[in-house]
Amino acid sequence: MAIESVGGSVVSKIAELLVEPAIKQFRYMFCFNNFVQEFDEQMMNLALAFYRLQDAVNVAERNAEEIEIDVNTWLENAKNEIEGVKRLQNEKGKIGKCFTWCPNSMRQFKLSKALAKKTETSRKHEEKSRKFPKVSHKAPLQEIKFLTSKEFTFSGSSKEAFKQIMKALKDDKVNMIGLYGMGGVGKTTLVKEVGRRAKELHLFDEVLIATVSQNPNATGIQDQMADSLDLQFDKKSKEGRAKELWQRLQGKKMLIVLDDVWKDIDFQEIGIPFGDDHRGCKILLTTRLEDMCSYMKCKEKVFLGLFSKEEAWALFRINADLRDEDSTLNTVAKKVARECNGLPVALVTVGRALRDKSVVEWEVASEELKNSQFRHLEQIDGQKNAYACLKLSYDYLTSDETKSCFLLCCLFPEDYNIPIEDLTRYAVGYGLHKDAESIEDARKRVYVAIKNLKACCMLLGTEREEYVKMHDLVRDVAIRIASSEKYGFMVKAGIGLLEWPTSNKSFEGCTVISLMGNKLTDLPEGLVCPQLKVLLLELDRGLNVPERFFEGMKAIEVLSLKGGCLSLQSLQFSTNLQSLLLIECECKDLIWLRKLQRLEILGFMWRSSVEELPDEIGELKELRLLDLTACYNLRRIPVNLIGRLKKLEELLIGDGSFKGWDVVGRDSTEGMNASLTELSSLSHLAVLSLKIPKVECIPRDFVFPRLLKYDIVLGIELLSTKYRTAKTRLYLRDISAASLNAKTFEQLFPTVSEIDFRNIEAKWRQALKNVISVDINNCKSLEEVFELDEGINEEKELRLLLSLTKLQLSYLPELKCIWKGPTRHVSLQSLIHLQLNSLDKLTFIFTPSLAQSLIHLETLEIFGCLKLKRLIREKDDEGEIIPESLGFPKLKKLSIRFCRKLEYVFPVSVSPSLQNLEKMEIDFADNLKQVFYSGVGDDIIDFPQLRKLTLSKSSFFGPEDFSKCSFFGPKDFAAQLPSLQVLTIEGHEEWGNLWAQLQISITKVMDKC
C-alpha cells in the first residue's frame, strides 16, 4: 500500500507538471487575441503610471527637491520598456491582418509567448510605481558661489525710462540696472510694468519682485522671493535659507527687481546668484538716491523725472473728474495742481480728495496748500510739497473713522503687508466702533474705510484682499500727523531697535506706541504712560517682561505682544484691556486673566507653551473673540469653559491647535475635555474655525449652527494660514454615510464657498449658490457631483454655481456625469480652472447651455477619462443643441491626455473665439477623428497666441492602432499659427492632410511624424 500510494502521488505530480505547461502552450497557440488585449491594457496602465509619476517629479523639481534614485531608475526603465516594444507591435500588426483564416502557427505561438512575458514584466514594473514611500527629498545644500497694470499711465519721462530699461535687459553686457527718482514719482509702478512686459516677451524664465525698504531684512526678502517661486524653505537660519534659494535660482535666466533700496545689499546673504559666474541673472533696483546706483555698481542708471506741466494737469483732471466747460473751477484747480509739483502720488491723492467739491472748497484747499505746516519743514528729499499735498488729502477725508483707520496703518513697518484683521482687532479694542453691534460689523466698517482710502490712493491694494499696503511717502505723512500733540502716537516700527527708545524723555503724552517689527532685548521698569491706550511690541524670544512694566499703563486698552515671556500677573492692574493679542509669546500664570473683566478679544496665537486653558477664562463675560490658532501643544479645554462664554461671537481653534474634542465631555487622561455640543449654547456665534481629527469626535445628534464664516476641517491636517475668516470653507475626509449624521453640516451647505472632499460618501443639493471652489478626490461611490432638479432653484432669476471659479475632480471611478438634471438655471460664467482626472465612466463634460456660459475659462485639463467621447454633448436633456454663438474667449491652456475614446474636441464654430489659446496638447486620444468638427465656421481661423501644439500617440501601440485623426478640422478648414514655437505630431498614420491644414510660421519646431 505504501509503495502504491507513493507511486500514485508521483504519477499525480508528474501529470500536474505536464498538464499545466500543456495548457499554457495551448493558450499560446489558440488565444492570441487574449494575449494582445492583455498586453495593450497593461502597456496603457504602465504609461499612465509613468506620466503620473513624471508629473509628481516635475512638481518636486520646481520646488528645488532632489528626486529619489529608485524613482529616477523606475522612470528610465519604464521609458525603455515603453519604447522597446516596437518590434512586438509590428509583429502583432502583421499577424492581426492575416490571422482570421491563414495564421502562421509557429510565428503566432512565439509572439503570444513574447507578449505574455512582456505583459508580466510590465505588470511587475507598474506595481513597483505604487510602492515608493516618497518621490523626492530636499537636496543637500551647496555653498553659494559669490556673486501690469491697467492703471499705468506713461509720462514722457517714464516712456524714456521704460525704453532704456528694456534695452538694458536685452543687453548681455548689463547685469544690473538702477532706476532712481524722488519718492512718489512712480518707480514701483514702472518696474512692475517692466516685469510684466519682460514676462510677456519671454525674456526671462522667472521675474521676481521684492521690496527692500530703509531697514533691509534678508529673511523678509527671501520670503518674498520664495512666495513668487512657490518654494518652501526647510532651513530655519538665514544662511540655510540663502543656500536653498540660491540652489533654486542658479542656472536660470532671471530678472530680480529690488524695490526701494536705501543701503548696500549683500546678494550672497539673501541667496541671489549674481555676478560673472551667473550672467543669466539680472538685477533691476529702484532707489531715491542716485548715489546708491553708483554704490551698487549699476551698469545702467536710469532717471525717472516728474510729470511735465501738461502731463500733470492731464493726470490731475482725470482723478479730480474735471470738465472743460467749468472754466472757473478749472482756473482754481490748475493752481492746486501746480502745488503738486508734477509728483504723481500727490496729483492723484489731491485730485481724488477734491473730486465733486465746490469752487469755494477748491479755493480753501489752494490756500491751505500755500500755508501748510509742511512748507516750513526742512527740505527732506525734496518732498515738502508732496507732504503738504498728502496732508491736504488726509484733511479732506470725510469720516473720522476713516481718518483713524489711516493713522492705525502707519503703526506697521515700512512696506509691510498690513493684515486687515489686525486693524479690526486694534480698532475694536481702541473703541473706534463702539456702536457696532458685532465684531463682524466692526470688521465691515474697517473694510469700508480701507476701500475709501484705496479709492483716494492713500492706501494700496495687494495680491490678497486680506491685506493692504501704505506707500512709504504716505506713511511718512501719516506718522507726522499721528505724532502731533493732538494724537500722541510714537511710531518706531521695523527700524531694528534692540532697546526701548530713549529719544522721548517722557512718555506721559503718548496714547499709542508701536515698536513692532523690532527685536527688543531689554525693557524698562516703572514707565509712566497714564494716557497710553495702544501698545504694540515685538521682543526677543528669550526676554522676560518685567513684573512692573505695565504698572504705569492703567489706561491701556490694546496690547499686542509678539515674542518674549510674559506672566499674566503683571497685567492684573490693566483692567481696561479690551484686546489682548499674544503671538509666539511664552505665557504663564494664566489664571490672572480673570482680572481682565472688560476683555473682548483674547488671542494666544502660534504658541507652543500653553497645554491647558485655565477654567478662569470662562469668567470673562464680555469676551467676544477667542483666537487659539496654532497652539500646537494645547491638550485640554475644560468642560463648559466655551459654553460659559455667552457673548462669544468668534472662535478660532484651527491650524493644528486643539484636537481633543470629547463626544459628551467624558473623562480623558488629561481630565474632562470640551465637547462640540457646547457650541450650541453660544447664541451669538458667527465665525468658527476648528479642526476635528475624526468623525467619532462629533456627537451623533450634533448639528453645526448657522454661521457667517467658517473653516471646518474634519479628518486631516492642513497647511497653516494666519486668519481664516474671509470665506466659508469645508474640508471633509474619510467619512462613510453611516458614520455621520446627515444633518450635521446641513445648515452650512447653503453658504459654503469652498468644498474639499476626499474619500467620502455624500451628495449635496444646497451648495450651489455661493460655492467658489470645489475639489473632490477619491470618492469611490460618487455618481454625480451636482444634483439638480426643478425645485432646487425657487428663485428662477438666480443662476446656480454663478460664483464657481475652480473645479477639480479626481479618481471618481463611478462618476457618470458632473451635473445631473436640468442645467438651464446653472451658469459657469465665473469658472476659470477645470481639472478632471481619472473619471472612468464620464462620457461628456458640458451640456450646450453650460458650455455657452464658459466665458472666463482659462485652463481645461483632462487626464485618464477613458470613456470620454466629446467635451460638449450635442443635445441636453431638454433637447437644446449646441448654439452657434459658443466660445471660450479666455482659454489659455487645453490639455487632454489618455482619453482613448475621445472622438472630437470642439465644434468648429468655437475656433474663432480661441484668440488667447497658448497651449494645446492632445496625447494618446486613440479614437480622435478631428480636433474641430462639423459646424458653421470661417474657412481660415487665426490662433494668434498658440505657441505649443501637441498631437501625439504613444509609440508602444502598433500600426493598427494609429490615430484616426487625419484632419485638424473640416476639409476646408485652415489654421493660421503665427506664434507657434513647438509642434509635435506623433503616431498619426495619415498626417499629410493634418499638416496641410496648419499654416505655420515657426521660430522653433519639433516635428515628430
TAMOPE-V290978 format. One record per backbone hydrogen bond with DSSP energy under -0.5 kcal/mol. NH is the residue of the N-H (numbers start at 1). CO is the residue of the C=O. If there is no record, write none. Layout:
NH/CO
NH/CO
//
This chain:
5/1
6/2
7/3
8/4
9/5
10/6
11/7
12/8
13/9
14/10
15/11
16/12
17/13
18/14
19/15
20/16
21/17
22/18
23/19
24/20
25/21
26/22
27/23
28/24
29/25
30/26
31/27
35/31
36/32
37/33
38/34
39/35
40/36
41/37
42/38
43/39
44/40
45/41
46/42
47/43
48/44
49/45
50/46
51/47
52/48
53/49
54/50
55/51
56/52
57/53
58/54
59/55
60/56
61/57
62/58
63/59
63/60
64/61
65/60
66/137
68/135
72/68
73/69
74/70
75/71
76/72
77/73
78/74
79/75
80/76
81/77
82/78
83/79
84/80
85/82
86/83
89/85
90/86
91/87
92/88
93/89
94/90
95/91
96/92
97/93
98/94
98/95
99/95
102/98
105/103
108/104
109/105
110/106
111/107
112/108
113/109
114/110
115/111
116/112
117/113
118/114
119/115
120/116
121/117
122/118
123/119
124/120
125/121
126/122
127/123
128/124
129/125
129/126
130/127
131/128
137/66
139/64
150/148
152/149
154/152
159/155
160/156
161/157
162/158
163/159
164/160
165/161
166/162
167/163
168/164
169/165
170/166
171/168
172/170
174/171
175/173
177/283
178/300
179/177
179/285
180/178
180/302
181/287
185/182
190/186
191/187
192/188
193/189
194/190
195/191
196/192
197/193
198/194
199/195
200/196
201/197
202/199
203/198
204/198
205/253
206/253
208/255
210/257
212/259
213/259
213/260
216/214
218/216
221/217
222/218
223/219
224/220
225/221
226/222
227/223
228/224
229/225
230/226
230/227
231/226
233/231
241/237
242/238
243/239
244/240
245/241
246/242
247/243
248/244
249/245
250/246
252/249
254/252
254/280
255/206
256/282
257/208
257/255
258/256
258/284
259/210
259/257
261/286
262/213
267/265
270/266
271/267
272/267
273/271
274/272
278/275
281/278
282/254
282/280
283/175
284/256
285/177
286/258
287/179
290/288
292/289
293/289
293/290
294/290
295/291
296/292
297/294
298/293
299/176
300/176
302/178
304/180
305/303
307/342
312/308
313/309
314/310
315/311
316/312
317/313
318/314
319/315
320/316
321/317
322/317
326/323
327/325
330/326
331/327
332/328
333/329
334/330
335/331
336/332
337/333
338/334
339/335
340/336
340/337
341/338
342/337
343/340
344/342
345/184
346/343
347/343
348/344
349/345
350/346
351/347
352/348
353/349
354/350
355/352
356/320
357/354
362/358
363/359
364/360
365/361
366/362
367/363
368/364
369/365
370/366
371/367
372/369
375/372
376/373
377/374
381/379
383/380
387/383
388/384
389/385
390/386
391/387
392/388
393/389
394/390
395/391
396/392
397/394
403/399
404/400
405/401
406/402
407/403
408/404
409/405
410/406
410/407
411/408
412/409
415/470
416/413
418/416
418/468
419/417
420/466
423/419
424/420
425/421
426/422
427/423
428/424
429/425
430/426
431/427
431/428
432/427
433/427
434/431
436/433
442/438
443/439
444/440
445/441
446/442
447/443
448/444
449/445
450/446
451/447
452/448
453/449
454/450
455/451
456/452
457/454
458/453
459/453
460/469
462/467
467/464
468/418
469/460
475/471
476/472
477/473
478/474
479/475
480/476
481/477
482/478
483/479
484/481
487/484
488/484
489/482
490/512
492/490
492/514
494/516
495/492
505/503
510/507
511/488
512/488
513/534
514/490
515/513
515/536
518/515
519/497
520/538
521/498
522/498
526/548
529/527
529/552
531/508
532/529
533/511
534/511
535/558
536/513
537/535
537/560
538/515
539/562
540/520
543/540
545/543
545/565
549/546
551/548
553/550
556/553
557/533
558/533
559/579
560/535
561/559
561/581
562/537
563/583
565/543
566/586
568/566
568/588
570/567
571/568
572/569
574/571
575/573
577/574
578/557
579/557
580/601
581/559
582/580
582/603
583/561
583/581
584/605
586/564
587/585
588/566
592/589
593/590
594/591
595/592
596/593
597/595
599/596
600/578
601/578
602/625
603/580
604/627
605/582
605/603
606/629
611/609
613/636
617/614
618/615
619/616
620/617
621/619
623/620
624/600
625/600
626/650
627/602
628/626
628/652
630/654
631/628
632/607
632/630
633/607
634/631
635/611
635/633
636/611
638/613
641/638
644/640
644/641
645/642
646/644
648/645
649/624
650/624
651/687
652/626
653/651
653/689
662/674
668/671
671/668
673/666
674/637
676/662
678/675
679/676
680/677
681/678
682/679
683/681
685/682
686/649
687/649
688/709
689/651
690/711
691/653
692/713
693/691
697/694
698/695
699/697
702/699
704/744
708/686
709/686
710/727
711/688
712/729
713/690
713/711
714/731
715/692
715/713
729/710
729/727
730/754
731/712
732/730
732/756
733/714
734/758
735/759
739/736
740/736
744/741
746/743
748/745
749/745
750/746
751/748
752/748
752/749
753/728
754/728
755/773
756/730
757/775
758/732
759/777
761/735
762/760
764/785
768/766
769/766
772/753
773/753
774/806
775/755
776/808
777/757
778/810
780/778
782/779
785/817
785/818
786/818
787/764
787/785
788/786
788/820
792/789
793/790
794/792
796/794
798/795
799/797
800/825
801/768
802/799
804/801
805/772
806/772
807/833
808/774
809/835
810/776
811/837
812/838
813/811
815/812
816/783
817/783
820/786
821/819
826/823
827/800
831/828
832/805
833/805
834/859
835/807
836/861
837/809
838/863
840/838
842/839
843/816
845/871
846/871
851/847
852/848
853/849
853/850
854/851
855/853
858/832
859/832
860/893
861/834
862/895
863/836
864/897
866/864
868/865
869/843
870/843
871/904
871/905
873/846
873/871
876/880
879/876
882/874
886/883
891/888
892/858
893/858
894/919
895/860
896/921
897/862
898/923
899/923
900/898
901/866
902/899
903/869
904/869
905/930
905/931
906/931
908/933
910/907
911/907
911/908
913/910
914/911
915/913
917/914
918/892
919/892
920/948
921/894
922/950
923/896
924/952
925/952
926/924
927/900
928/925
929/903
930/903
931/967
932/968
933/906
933/931
941/939
941/974
943/976
944/942
946/943
947/918
948/918
949/982
950/920
951/984
952/922
957/954
961/958
962/959
963/987
964/926
966/929
966/964
967/929
973/970
974/939
975/997
976/941
976/974
977/975
977/999
980/977
981/947
982/947
984/949
986/951
989/963
989/987
991/988
991/989
994/990
995/991
996/992
997/993
997/994
998/994
998/995
999/975
999/997
1000/998
1001/977
1003/980
1007/1005
1008/1006
1009/1007
//
